[in-house]
Amino acid sequence: MELITVSSKGQIAIPKAVREALNLSEGTKLTVELRGQEIVPSKEPAWRKLRGAAARQDLMAAFESFRRQERELEDSGS
């Protein structure tokens, strides 16, 4: 875990190791989700991973399943 500082303009710098691991380059768009006291940036918007889910099953059930899987991955440290 790395410590970062918020600038006077509310900006933060993503550490180089993280940028390289996620292949983030200048101009990459990130989404930000607030989870309690955590700020969680994501390279890909979560809704894009659900594309086509409505055709397979109820959209809310698909979304709940997706969120459960994402939290399980976070809890396992992957």
MOCORJO-V223931 format. One record per run of one state. SS is the DSSP state (helix for helix, strand for strand, loop for the rest). FROM is the first residue (numbers start at 1). TO is the last residue. Records with the same first field share a line. If there is no record, write none. Layout:
BEGIN
SS=FROM-TO / FROM-TO
END
This chain:
BEGIN
loop=1-15 / 22-30 / 36-37 / 43-45 / 51-52 / 57-58 / 77-78
helix=16-21 / 46-50 / 53-56 / 59-76
strand=31-35 / 38-42
END
